Amino acid sequence: MENIHVIVDSMSRQGCNNISLTLVPIDQGITLPLWQAGSHIDVHLPNNISRPYSLTGNPQDHSHYQLCIKKEDLSRGGSKYVHEQLRVGQTLQISAPRQAFALQETTTYILIAAGIGITPILAMAESLDIQKKPFTLLYYVKNHNFTAMKKRLSTGFKYGKVHVLCSDQGESLRSITPEILKTPNIDTHIYLCGPEGFMSYCHEIAKAEGWLNTQLFTEAFHPPTRIADDLATDTFIVKLRSSGQSYNVPSDKTIAHVLQEHDIYVPLSCEMGMCGACLTKVHCGEIDHQDTVQTDEEKSATEQYIALCCSRAKSATLEIDL
């Protein structure tokens, strides 16, 4: 699908270092594509950077898309541009929504967010409330000044309970384990979004209390720290199935960068293995998976896909479907 042309209709501050964007189609005669809670879009910024951002707000409101973006201390150019240069009235190109963090069918839900991780979690709360499904939302922040989407959260939900928990008041997850996590229920799913360390600790607590891996669902906005696989090769050859051309991939470059250097188009967005934009089928060779967008089952399936932006090879050659 072709990119969608939108205009920045409004911007608003959402707690410390967070900005909310409302995007509407330039052509008011068109309707934005439908989306579901957990979806994200690629935003193509005027500084030639493309980044994936989670959609937030009510999935049934098709008049606009809403994002909430934190200014990262180590920004690679995306959030820095949004906070410092993007203005109301500017036009942007975005992709259609992609789903990588979907709600699964069950009876009750626990939604847990930290910091800007509230963006997809809020959309889940909106969706569950519309479906009249009970949920509890736990939102962890440093203090109340860091609360994003505060106005909407303070309004509350008919079928869900919201708890904003502040570290400076002794309410961090490391200080207190919520009672709701102490009573595992086979008909309940837990959805997590936040920094790597936060989600890892959530997993540890949940498993210690008796929750199953199949009940835990996560989305990260930073890739997890990864220890290099001893079986991965420093350099390898990537072969294109369509042309038979082969290219050497050195240890200091990704497959995507090597292909781009040879004028071969690679669809990139997050460049961290989190969004799935560059997943490509592998016909031959063993993959050293370094992405987080695929499940363990997908990474061990008969039909294999590689994230060209980050994954490497355990075999000397990889033949891919390009």
NUBAPA-908455 format. One line per field, with one value per atom (N, C-alpha, C, O): x, y, z. Coordinates in steps of 0.2 Angstrom, whole numbers, plus 2048, in hexadecimal, padded with zeros to 3 digits. Last residue first. Example, Ala and Ser with C-alpha at 12.3 -4.5 7.8 and 13.67 -1.06 7.14 Angstrom:
# residues 2
x 840/844/840/843/842/83E/842/847 .
y 7F5/7FB/800/806/7E4/7EA/7F0/7EF .
z 823/824/827/828/827/827/827/82A .
# end
This chain:
# residues 322
x 84B/84B/84E/84F/84A/845/845/840/85B/855/851/853/867/864/85D/859/876/86F/86C/86E/885/881/879/877/88A/88F/88B/88D/87F/882/886/886/87A/87E/882/887/878/878/87C/881/86D/873/872/86D/862/864/86A/86B/85F/863/865/86B/858/85B/860/864/852/858/85C/862/84C/84C/852/857/846/84C/84A/848/83C/83D/842/843/839/83C/83D/83D/82F/830/833/82F/82F/832/833/839/833/82F/832/838/83A/83C/838/838/835/83C/83E/844/828/829/830/832/82A/827/828/82A/82E/833/831/834/828/828/82D/830/830/82D/82D/831/835/82E/82B/825/842/83D/836/831/851/84B/846/847/85B/85C/856/857/85F/85A/85B/85D/869/86A/865/866/864/863/865/864/86B/869/869/86E/865/869/866/860/858/85E/862/864/84E/84D/853/851/845/84C/84B/847/83C/83C/843/846/83D/83E/83F/842/839/839/839/834/838/83D/83E/842/82E/82E/833/831/82E/82D/82D/82B/832/82C/82A/824/83E/838/832/82C/84B/848/841/840/84F/851/84E/84E/84A/851/854/85A/83D/840/848/84B/83E/83A/83E/842/841/843/83E/83C/841/83C/83E/83E/84E/84C/847/849/854/84F/84D/84C/864/85F/85A/85C/870/86A/865/861/87A/87A/874/872/878/87E/87E/882/86D/86C/872/871/873/86F/86E/86E/87A/87E/87A/87C/86F/874/878/879/869/865/86A/869/873/871/86D/86F/87E/878/877/87A/88F/88A/884/885/89A/898/893/891/89D/89B/898/894/897/89C/899/893/890/88E/893/894/892/895/892/892/885/889/88C/889/880/882/886/88A/872/878/879/875/867/86D/873/878/85B/860/867/86B/852/850/855/854/85A/857/855/855/869/862/85F/862/873/871/86A/866/87F/878/877/87A/88C/88A/882/87F/895/891/88F/890/89E/89C/899/89A/89D/89E/89C/89A/88F/895/896/892/889/888/88F/894/88B/88B/88A/88B/88A/891/891/896/881/881/888/88A/882/884/884/886/875/87C/87D/879/86C/86C/874/878/85F/866/867/864/850/853/85B/85D/84C/84E/851/855/83E/845/847/844/831/833/83A/83D/829/82E/82F/82E/81B/81E/823/822/815/819/81A/81A/80B/80C/810/80E/808/80C/80D/80F/803/7FE/801/7FE/80D/807/802/7FE/814/817/811/811/809/80C/80F/80C/80C/809/80D/813/811/80E/80A/807/81A/813/80F/809/825/825/81F/81E/81F/821/822/820/81E/818/819/815/82B/826/820/81E/831/833/82E/82D/829/829/82C/829/82D/826/825/822/83A/839/831/830/839/83D/83B/839/833/82F/833/82F/83E/837/833/831/848/849/842/841/842/844/844/842/833/83A/83C/838/823/828/82F/830/815/819/81D/81A/80B/811/814/815/7FD/800/805/803/7F7/7FB/7FE/802/7E7/7ED/7F0/7ED/7DD/7E0/7E6/7EB/7DA/7D5/7D7/7D4/7E1/7E3/7DF/7E0/7E9/7E2/7E3/7E6/7F3/7F2/7EB/7E8/7F4/7EF/7EE/7EA/7FD/7FF/7F9/7FA/7FA/7FE/800/803/7F1/7EE/7F3/7F1/7FA/7F6/7F3/7F2/80A/802/7FF/801/818/815/80D/80A/822/81C/819/819/82F/82D/827/827/82F/834/833/836/825/824/829/828/822/826/824/823/81E/819/81C/818/824/825/820/81F/822/81E/81E/81A/82A/82C/827/829/823/829/82B/82D/812/818/81D/81D/805/809/810/813/7F4/7FA/7FF/7FD/7E8/7ED/7F3/7F7/7D8/7DE/7E2/7DF/7CD/7CF/7D6/7DA/7BF/7C6/7C8/7C5/7B3/7B4/7BB/7BD/7B3/7AD/7AE/7AC/7C1/7BD/7B8/7B8/7C7/7C6/7C2/7C1/7CD/7C6/7C3/7BD/7DA/7D6/7CF/7CB/7DE/7DE/7DA/7D7/7DC/7D8/7D8/7D3/7E6/7DF/7DA/7D5/7F2/7EF/7E8/7E4/7FB/7F4/7F0/7EB/809/806/7FF/7FD/811/80B/809/807/81B/81D/817/818/816/818/819/819/815/80F/810/80D/824/81F/81A/81A/827/82B/828/828/81A/81D/822/821/80F/815/819/81B/7FF/804/809/808/7F5/7FA/7FF/802/7E4/7EA/7EE/7EC/7DA/7DD/7E3/7E7/7CA/7D1/7D3/7D0/7BC/7BF/7C7/7C9/7B4/7B8/7BC/7BF/7AC/7AA/7AD/7AA/7B2/7B0/7AD/7AA/7B6/7B1/7AE/7A8/7C0/7BA/7B5/7AF/7C9/7C6/7C0/7BB/7CD/7CA/7C6/7C1/7D3/7CD/7CA/7C3/7DE/7D8/7D2/7CD/7E5/7E2/7DC/7D7/7E9/7E5/7E1/7DC/7F1/7EB/7E6/7E0/7FC/7F8/7F1/7EC/802/7FE/7F9/7F4/806/803/7FF/7F9/80D/806/803/7FD/81B/818/810/80D/820/81D/81A/816/81F/821/81D/817/818/81D/81F/821/80A/80E/813/811/7FF/804/809/80C/7F0/7F4/7F9/7F7/7E7/7EB/7F0/7F4/7D7/7DD/7E1/7DD/7CC/7CE/7D5/7D9/7C9/7C4/7C6/7C2/7D0/7CF/7CA/7C6/7D8/7D2/7D3/7D6/7E5/7E3/7DD/7DC/7EB/7E7/7E4/7E1/7FA/7F3/7F0/7F3/806/805/7FE/7FB/808/80D/80C/810/801/7FF/805/806/801/804/803/804/7F9/7FB/7FD/7FA/802/7FC/7FE/804/80E/80C/805/803/80F/80F/80D/80A/816/813/814/819/810/814/811/80C/810/80D/813/819/80C/811/80E/80A/803/802/807/806/80D/807/806/809/81E/819/813/812/82E/828/823/823/83A/839/832/82F/83A/83E/83C/83D/833/833/835/833/836/82F/82F/82B/844/841/83A/838/845/849/845/844/840/83C/83F/83B/84A/843/83F/83C/857/855/84E/84B/85A/85E/85B/85D/85C/858/85D/862/85F/864/860/861/854/85A/85F/864/845/84A/851/853/836/83C/842/843/828/82D/833/836/818/820/824/823/80A/80D/814/816/7FD/803/805/803/7EE/7F1/7F8/7F7/7E5/7EA/7ED/7EF/7D4/7DB/7DF/7DC/7C8/7C9/7D0/7D2/7C4/7C8/7C9/7CC/7C3/7C2/7C7/7CD/7C5/7BF/7BE/7BA/7D1/7D1/7CB/7CB/7D5/7CF/7D0/7CF/7E6/7E0/7DB/7DC/7F4/7F1/7EA/7E8/801/7FB/7F7/7F8/812/80C/806/807/81D/81A/814/810/82D/826/824/827/834/834/82D/828/840/839/83A/83E/847/847/840/83B/848/84A/84A/84E/843/84A/84C/852/835/838/840/843/830/832/835/839/825/82A/82B/827/820/81F/825/82B/817/81D/81C/818/80C/80D/814/817/805/809/809/808/7F9/7FB/800/800/7F2/7F9/7FC/802/7E2/7E6/7ED/7EC/7E1/7DF/7E4/7EA/7DA/7DF/7DC/7D7/7D6/7D4/7DA/7DF/7DD/7DC/7DA/7DC/7D3/7D9/7D8/7D2/7CA/7CA/7D0/7D3/7C9/7CB/7CA/7CB/7C6/7C1/7C3/7BF/7D1/7CB/7C6/7C1/7E1/7DA/7D5/7D4/7E9/7E9/7E2/7DF/7E3/7E4/7E4/7E0/7EB/7E5/7E7/7EC/7F2/7F3/7EC/7E9/7F8/7F2/7F3/7F4/804/802/7FC/7FA/80B/806/804/804/81A/816/811/813/824/81F/81B/819/82C/82F/82B/82D/81F/826/829/829/80F/814/81B/81C/80C/809/80E/811/808/80C/809/803/802/801/806/808/7FD/802/801/7FF/7F3/7F4/7FA/7FB/7F5/7EF/7EF/7ED/7FF/7FF/7FA/7FB/7F9/7FB/7FB/7F6/7FD/7F9/7FC/802/7FD/7FF/7FA/7F4/802/7FD/7FF/804/80B/80B/805/802/802/806/806/801/804/800/804/80A .
y 7C5/7CB/7CB/7D0/7BA/7BB/7C2/7C6/7B4/7B8/7B9/7B9/7AA/7AB/7AE/7AB/7AB/7AC/7AE/7B3/7A3/7A6/7A6/7A1/79D/7A1/7A5/7AB/79E/79B/7A0/7A6/7A8/7A3/79E/79B/7B9/7B2/7AE/7B0/7C6/7C4/7BC/7B9/7D4/7CD/7CB/7CF/7E2/7E0/7D9/7D7/7E4/7EA/7E8/7EC/7D9/7DB/7E1/7E2/7CC/7D3/7D6/7D5/7BE/7C1/7C9/7CB/7AF/7B6/7B9/7B8/79E/7A3/7AA/7AA/790/796/79C/79F/789/786/78C/78C/793/790/78D/78F/79A/793/78F/789/7A6/7A6/79E/79D/7A3/7A6/7A5/7A3/7A0/79B/79D/799/7AC/7A6/7A1/79E/7B9/7B5/7AF/7AE/7C9/7C2/7BE/7BF/7D4/7D5/7CE/7CD/7D5/7D3/7D3/7D2/7CE/7D2/7D0/7CB/7C5/7CB/7CF/7D5/7B5/7BA/7BF/7BD/7AF/7B2/7B7/7BD/7A2/7A9/7AA/7A6/799/799/7A0/7A3/795/798/798/798/79A/795/799/79F/7A3/79C/798/791/7AE/7AB/7A4/7A0/7BD/7B6/7B3/7B6/7CB/7C8/7C1/7BE/7DA/7D2/7CF/7D1/7E7/7E5/7DD/7DA/7EA/7ED/7EA/7E9/7E6/7E1/7E4/7E0/7ED/7EF/7EA/7EA/7EA/7EB/7EB/7EA/7EC/7E5/7E5/7E0/7F8/7F5/7EE/7EB/800/7FE/7FB/7FB/805/806/805/808/804/809/80A/80F/800/800/805/80A/7F5/7F9/7FA/7F5/7F7/7F4/7F8/7FE/7F7/7F9/7F5/7EF/7F8/7F3/7F6/7F7/7FF/801/7FC/7FC/7FA/7F8/7F9/7F6/7FF/802/7FF/803/7F7/7FE/801/805/7EC/7EC/7F3/7F4/7F0/7ED/7EE/7F0/7F3/7F9/7F6/7FA/7E7/7EC/7F2/7F4/7E0/7DE/7E3/7E5/7EB/7E7/7E5/7E8/7EC/7EE/7E9/7E3/7E6/7ED/7F0/7F6/7DA/7DA/7E1/7E1/7DA/7DA/7DB/7DC/7D0/7D4/7D4/7CF/7D0/7CE/7D3/7D9/7CA/7D0/7CD/7CA/7C4/7C3/7C9/7CC/7C1/7C5/7C4/7C2/7BA/7B6/7BA/7B7/7C1/7C2/7BE/7BD/7BB/7BE/7BE/7BD/7B8/7B3/7B5/7B1/7BF/7C0/7BB/7B9/7BB/7B9/7BB/7B9/7C0/7C0/7BF/7C3/7B9/7BB/7BB/7B6/7BF/7BA/7BD/7C3/7C1/7C3/7BE/7B8/7BB/7C2/7C5/7CB/7B0/7B2/7B9/7BD/7A9/7AE/7AF/7B0/7A1/79E/7A3/7A0/7AA/7A7/7A4/7A3/7B8/7B1/7AE/7B1/7C6/7C3/7BB/7B8/7CB/7C8/7C4/7C0/7DA/7D3/7D1/7D5/7E3/7E2/7DB/7D6/7E6/7E3/7E2/7E1/7F6/7EF/7EC/7F0/7FF/7FF/7F7/7F3/7FD/802/804/808/7ED/7F1/7F7/7F6/7E4/7E8/7ED/7F0/7D4/7DA/7DE/7DB/7C9/7CC/7D3/7D7/7BA/7C1/7C3/7BF/7AE/7B3/7BA/7BF/7A5/7A6/7AB/7AD/7A4/7A8/7AA/7AF/7A6/7A2/7A7/7AC/7AA/7AC/7A8/7A6/7A9/7A3/7A4/7A0/7B2/7B1/7AC/7AA/7B1/7AF/7AE/7AA/7B6/7AF/7AD/7A7/7C4/7C0/7B8/7B4/7C8/7C8/7C3/7BF/7C6/7C3/7C2/7BD/7CF/7C8/7C4/7BF/7DB/7D9/7D2/7CE/7DC/7DB/7D9/7D5/7DD/7D8/7D6/7D0/7EA/7E4/7DE/7D9/7F2/7F2/7EB/7E8/7F0/7EE/7ED/7E9/7F6/7EF/7EC/7E7/801/7FF/7F8/7F4/7FB/7FF/7FE/7FA/7F1/7F5/7FA/7FE/7E2/7E6/7EB/7E9/7D9/7DD/7E2/7E6/7CA/7D0/7D3/7CF/7C2/7C3/7CA/7CE/7B6/7BC/7BD/7B9/7A9/7AD/7B4/7B8/7A4/7A2/7A5/7A5/7AF/7AD/7AB/7AE/7B2/7B0/7AE/7AA/7BE/7B9/7B7/7B9/7C8/7C2/7BD/7B8/7D2/7CD/7C8/7C3/7D9/7D6/7D1/7CC/7DF/7DA/7D6/7CF/7E4/7E5/7DF/7D9/7E5/7E1/7E2/7E0/7F3/7F0/7EC/7EE/7F6/7F8/7F4/7F1/7F4/7F1/7F1/7EE/7FC/7F4/7F1/7EB/80A/807/7FF/7FC/812/80D/80A/807/81C/815/810/80B/828/827/820/81D/828/82C/82C/82F/81F/81D/821/81F/81E/822/820/81E/818/816/81A/81A/818/81C/81B/81E/80D/80F/812/80F/80B/80D/80F/812/7FE/802/804/800/7FC/7FB/800/805/7FF/7F8/7F7/7F1/80D/80A/803/801/817/813/80F/80E/828/821/81D/820/835/834/82D/82C/833/835/835/835/82F/82A/82C/828/83B/836/830/82E/843/845/83F/83F/83D/83D/83F/83C/839/838/838/835/836/837/835/831/83B/837/83A/840/842/83E/83A/836/848/84C/848/84B/83D/83F/844/844/833/837/83A/839/828/82B/82F/82E/81C/822/824/822/80F/811/817/817/809/80E/811/814/7FC/7FF/803/800/7F9/7FC/7FF/803/7EB/7EF/7F2/7EE/7E7/7E8/7EC/7F0/7DF/7E2/7E2/7DD/7E5/7DF/7E2/7E8/7EC/7EA/7E5/7E0/7F1/7EA/7E7/7E2/7FD/7FD/7F6/7F5/7F9/7FC/7FC/7FB/7F4/7EF/7F2/7EF/800/7FA/7F5/7F3/807/80A/804/804/7FE/800/803/801/7FF/7F9/7FA/7F7/80C/80A/803/802/80C/810/80E/80D/804/801/805/802/80B/806/803/801/816/817/811/812/813/813/814/813/813/80D/80D/808/81E/81F/819/819/817/81D/81D/81D/807/80C/811/810/7FD/802/805/807/7EF/7F3/7F7/7F4/7E8/7ED/7F0/7F4/7DA/7DE/7E2/7DF/7D4/7D6/7DA/7DE/7C6/7CC/7CD/7C9/7BC/7BE/7C5/7CA/7BD/7BA/7BD/7C1/7BE/7BD/7BA/7B5/7CB/7C4/7C3/7C6/7D9/7D6/7CF/7CF/7DA/7DA/7D7/7D3/7E0/7E0/7DF/7E3/7E3/7DF/7DE/7DB/7EA/7E7/7E2/7DD/7FA/7F3/7F0/7F4/806/803/7FC/7F8/80D/80A/807/805/81A/814/812/815/82C/826/820/820/83C/835/830/82F/84C/846/841/841/85E/858/852/853/86A/866/860/85D/86E/870/86D/86D/86F/86F/871/877/869/86E/86C/869/863/862/867/868/866/869/868/86D/860/866/86A/870/854/859/860/865/84E/84F/854/859/84D/851/853/858/844/84B/84F/855/838/83C/843/848/836/836/83A/83F/836/83B/83B/840/82D/82C/831/830/832/832/831/835/830/82E/82D/828/835/838/836/83A/837/833/837/83B/83E/840/83C/83D/834/836/838/835/836/834/838/83E/830/833/831/82B/832/82F/833/838/82E/832/82E/828/832/82D/832/837/835/837/831/82C/82F/836/838/83C/823/823/82A/82A/81C/823/823/823/810/810/817/819/810/80D/80E/80D/81E/81A/817/81A/81F/821/81C/816/81B/81B/81F/821/812/816/816/811/813/810/815/81A/816/818/815/814/814/811/814/814/820/81C/819/81D/826/823/81F/81B/835/82F/82D/830/840/83A/834/830/84B/84A/844/841/84A/84E/84E/850/838/83F/843/840/82D/82F/837/83B/821/828/82A/82A/812/815/81D/81E/80E/810/813/814/800/806/808/804/7F8/7FA/7FF/804/7F7/7F3/7F5/7F2/7F6/7F8/7F4/7EE/7F8/7F5/7F7/7F9/802/800/7FD/7FE/808/805/802/800/816/80F/80D/810/825/822/81A/818/82A/828/824/820/839/832/831/835/847/842/83B/837/84E/84D/848/846/84B/84B/849/843/84A/850/851/856/842/842/849/84D/846/846/845/848/843/843/842/83E/84A/848/849/84E/846/848/846/840/84A/846/84A/850/848/84C/848/843/848/845/84A/84F/84E/84B/847/844/84D/84F/84B/845/84E/84C/84E/850/851/84C/84A/844/85F/85C/857/858/85D/85F/85B/856/862/85F/861/867/85F/862/85E/858/85A/85F/862/868/858/858/85D/863/84E/855/854/851/841/844/84B/84C/835/83C/83F/83F/824/829/830/830/81A/81E/822/824/80B/811/815/814/7FA/800/806/806 .
z 7F4/7F1/7EA/7E7/7FF/7F9/7F7/7F8/801/803/7FD/7F8/808/801/803/807/810/811/80A/807/815/810/812/814/820/81C/817/815/82E/829/824/825/836/83A/834/836/833/831/836/838/83A/836/835/835/83C/83D/838/833/839/83F/83F/842/82D/831/836/839/829/825/829/828/831/831/82E/832/828/82B/82B/826/829/827/82B/831/824/828/825/81F/826/822/826/82A/832/82C/827/824/841/83C/836/835/84A/849/844/844/84A/849/848/845/84E/847/845/83F/85B/857/84F/84B/860/860/85C/858/856/85B/85B/856/850/84E/855/85A/855/852/851/851/858/85E/85B/85F/850/851/857/85A/84E/853/854/857/849/84A/850/855/83E/845/847/845/833/836/83D/841/827/82E/830/830/816/81B/822/822/80A/80C/811/810/80A/806/808/808/814/812/80F/812/811/812/810/80C/81C/815/816/81A/824/825/81E/81A/826/821/821/81F/82F/828/823/81D/83C/837/830/82B/848/844/83F/83D/84E/852/84E/851/849/849/84D/850/847/84D/84E/853/83D/83D/843/844/83B/842/842/846/82C/830/837/837/81B/821/825/822/80D/811/818/81C/802/808/80C/80D/7F1/7F6/7FC/7FB/7ED/7EE/7F3/7F9/7EB/7E8/7E8/7E3/7F3/7EC/7E9/7E4/7FF/7FC/7F5/7F1/802/801/7FD/7F8/806/800/7FE/7F8/812/80C/806/800/81A/818/812/80D/81C/819/816/810/823/81C/818/812/82B/82B/823/81F/82F/82B/82B/82C/835/838/833/834/830/837/839/83D/81E/824/82B/82B/812/818/81E/821/801/807/80D/80C/7F6/7F9/7FF/803/7E6/7ED/7EF/7EC/7DB/7DD/7E4/7E8/7D7/7D8/7DA/7DB/7D5/7D0/7D1/7CC/7DF/7D8/7D3/7CD/7EA/7E7/7E0/7DB/7EF/7ED/7E9/7E3/7FD/7F6/7F5/7F8/808/807/7FF/7FB/812/80B/80B/80D/820/81C/816/814/82F/828/825/826/83C/83B/834/834/83F/83C/83B/83B/84E/849/846/849/859/853/84D/847/864/862/85C/859/863/862/860/85B/86E/868/868/86D/878/878/871/86F/878/875/876/874/87E/87E/87C/87F/874/87A/879/873/86D/86C/872/875/873/872/871/874/874/870/870/86D/874/877/872/86C/87A/874/877/87C/87F/880/879/874/889/882/883/887/891/891/88A/886/891/894/893/895/88E/889/88B/887/89A/894/88F/88C/8A8/8A3/89D/89C/8B9/8B3/8AD/8AE/8C6/8C3/8BC/8BA/8CC/8CF/8CB/8CE/8C3/8CA/8CE/8D2/8B8/8B8/8BF/8C1/8BC/8BA/8BA/8BC/8BF/8C4/8C2/8C6/8B2/8B8/8BD/8C0/8AB/8A9/8AF/8B0/8B1/8B1/8B0/8B3/8AD/8B4/8B5/8B9/8A0/8A2/8A9/8AB/89F/89D/89F/8A1/8A5/8A8/8A6/8AA/89B/8A2/8A6/8AA/88F/890/897/899/892/891/892/896/88C/88F/88E/88A/88E/889/88D/891/88F/892/88C/886/894/88E/891/895/899/89B/895/891/89A/896/899/89B/8A3/8A2/89E/89F/8A6/8A1/8A0/89D/8B0/8A9/8A4/89E/8BB/8B8/8B1/8AD/8C9/8C2/8C1/8C4/8D4/8D3/8CC/8C9/8D4/8D9/8D8/8DC/8CC/8C9/8CE/8CC/8D4/8CF/8CB/8C8/8DD/8E0/8DA/8DA/8D7/8D7/8D9/8D7/8E1/8DC/8DC/8E2/8E4/8E6/8E0/8DA/8DF/8E6/8E8/8EE/8D2/8D6/8DD/8E2/8CD/8CD/8D1/8D4/8D8/8D2/8D2/8D8/8E2/8DE/8D8/8D4/8E9/8EB/8E8/8EA/8E3/8E8/8EB/8EE/8D8/8DD/8E3/8E9/8CF/8D3/8D9/8DE/8CF/8CE/8D2/8D8/8C5/8CA/8C9/8C4/8C1/8BF/8C5/8CB/8BD/8C2/8C0/8BC/8B7/8B6/8BC/8C1/8B2/8B8/8B6/8B3/8A7/8A9/8AE/8AF/8A2/8A3/8A6/8A6/8A0/8A3/8A5/8AB/8A5/8A0/8A4/8AA/8A7/8A9/8A4/89E/8A7/8A6/8A8/8AA/8A9/8AF/8AE/8B2/89C/8A1/8A7/8AB/895/893/899/89A/89C/89C/89A/89D/89A/8A1/8A0/8A4/890/88F/896/897/89B/894/894/898/8A9/8A7/8A0/89F/8AF/8AA/8A7/8A2/8BB/8B5/8AF/8A9/8C4/8C0/8BA/8B5/8C1/8C5/8C1/8BB/8B9/8BE/8C4/8CA/8B7/8B5/8BB/8C1/8B2/8B6/8B3/8AD/8B2/8AE/8B3/8B8/8B0/8B4/8B0/8AC/8AD/8AA/8B0/8B4/8AC/8B1/8AD/8AA/8A4/8A4/8AA/8AD/89C/8A2/8A2/89F/88E/891/897/896/884/88B/88E/892/879/879/87F/880/87E/878/878/877/886/889/884/886/87D/882/885/886/876/873/877/876/881/87D/87A/87A/884/889/886/888/878/87B/880/87F/879/873/875/873/884/884/87F/880/87F/884/885/886/875/873/878/877/87F/879/876/875/88B/88B/885/884/889/887/888/886/88E/888/885/880/89F/89A/894/894/89E/8A1/89C/896/8A0/89C/8A0/8A6/89F/8A3/89E/899/8A1/89C/8A1/8A5/8A2/8A6/8A1/89E/89E/89C/8A2/8A5/89C/89F/89D/89B/891/895/899/898/880/887/88B/888/871/874/87B/87B/871/86F/874/879/869/86E/86C/867/860/860/867/86A/85B/862/863/867/84E/851/858/85B/83F/846/848/844/837/838/83F/844/82E/834/833/82F/820/822/829/82A/823/820/822/827/81E/823/81F/81A/81C/819/81E/822/820/821/81D/81A/822/81E/81F/81F/82F/82A/827/82B/838/831/82C/826/846/843/83C/83B/843/845/842/83D/848/845/848/84E/850/849/846/843/85C/85B/855/854/85D/862/860/863/850/852/857/857/851/84C/84E/84D/85C/85C/857/859/857/85C/85D/85F/84C/84C/851/84F/850/84B/84A/848/859/853/84E/848/86A/864/85E/85E/878/873/86C/868/87E/880/87B/879/875/878/879/875/878/875/879/87F/874/879/875/870/86C/86B/871/872/867/86D/86D/86E/85B/85D/863/865/852/858/85A/85B/843/847/84D/84C/840/840/843/846/83E/83B/83B/838/843/83D/83A/835/852/84F/849/84A/857/853/850/84C/85F/858/854/84E/868/866/85F/85A/86D/86C/86A/86B/862/868/867/862/859/859/85F/863/85A/85C/85B/85D/84C/853/854/84F/844/845/84C/851/839/83F/840/83E/82D/82E/835/836/828/82C/82D/82D/820/81D/822/820/827/827/824/826/826/821/821/81D/82A/82C/826/822/829/825/826/824/834/833/82F/832/834/833/831/82D/842/83B/83B/83F/84B/84A/843/83F/856/850/850/855/862/862/85B/85A/85C/862/861/860/84A/851/856/855/83D/841/847/849/82C/833/836/833/824/824/82C/830/823/825/825/828/815/81C/81D/819/80B/80C/814/818/80A/807/808/807/80E/813/811/814/80C/808/80D/80F/817/813/80F/80F/825/81E/81B/81D/835/831/82A/828/845/83D/83A/83C/853/850/848/846/85F/859/856/857/86F/86B/865/864/877/872/86F/86C/886/881/87D/880/890/88A/885/881/89C/89B/895/895/895/89A/898/892/886/88A/890/88F/87C/881/885/888/86B/872/877/876/85B/860/867/868/84D/853/857/855/83F/841/848/849/833/83B/83D/83C/826/829/830/833/81B/820/822/820/80F/810/815/814/80F/810/812/816/804/809/809/804/7FC/7FC/802/806/800/800/800/803 .
# end
